[in-house]
Amino acid sequence: MSTPDPQPRPASLEAVLRDAWDAFHPGQPAPLGWLTHTAASIHDHLRTQQPTPTAAAALPTVDEQSTALRRRVWQALRDAAADDVIAPDAADHILDTLDLPGLPRRWQIRLTLPLWIEVTATSRDDAVEAAEDAIDAALTGTGHDTYLDWDNTTRDDATPGAIDTTTDTPADLRSATAAPEPDHDAHAS
């Protein structure tokens, strides 16, 4: 087995400078310190002109690249569906095929809920309106967009119950000269 011939090493900077001096000034000795000073100046110049290379940033891992690609696909389909380039259902189908989350969409839902609400009122219509008002009041502060469309034709039932003796006399029946209200507990025997 043969070994490759070693490559000749390039000449040192000092050897090149010595040869250059001899070529331009044959037979004359170089001034004292010229070779050392010139070599040091050239080395300093090269260091300032060619800064030390910085370490290359680490390449993203395969998982990071995959996540970035999945994010770009999702964003591209979202933007295309928002701009009516692709139908939202088609975009959702592609996302589902790629095992990506679906597009967030605004939905309007009509729910019919069986609620049992007990209110005090003097008539069926007043009772239904009081129940609707109670539901409106409960949903007002929830922080979501809810619109209640009370449809009189879908009112199911309002069954009258016992008289509520805890309520006060209606305001329009009270007068400044009226006798004080009797104690409600006295009639509860």
RAVENLIN-V272620 format. One record per pair of residues at least 12 apart in sequence whose C-alpha atoms are under 8 Angstrom apart, sorted by the first residue. I is the first residue (numbers start at 1). J is the second residue. Records with the same first field share a line. If there is no record, write none. Layout:
BEGIN
I: J ; J
END
This chain:
BEGIN
13: 39
14: 35 ; 36 ; 39
17: 35 ; 39
18: 35
70: 100
74: 95 ; 100 ; 101
77: 91
78: 91 ; 103
88: 103
91: 103
117: 131
118: 131
119: 131
120: 164
124: 158 ; 159 ; 160
127: 158
128: 155 ; 158
132: 150
136: 148
165: 184
166: 184
END
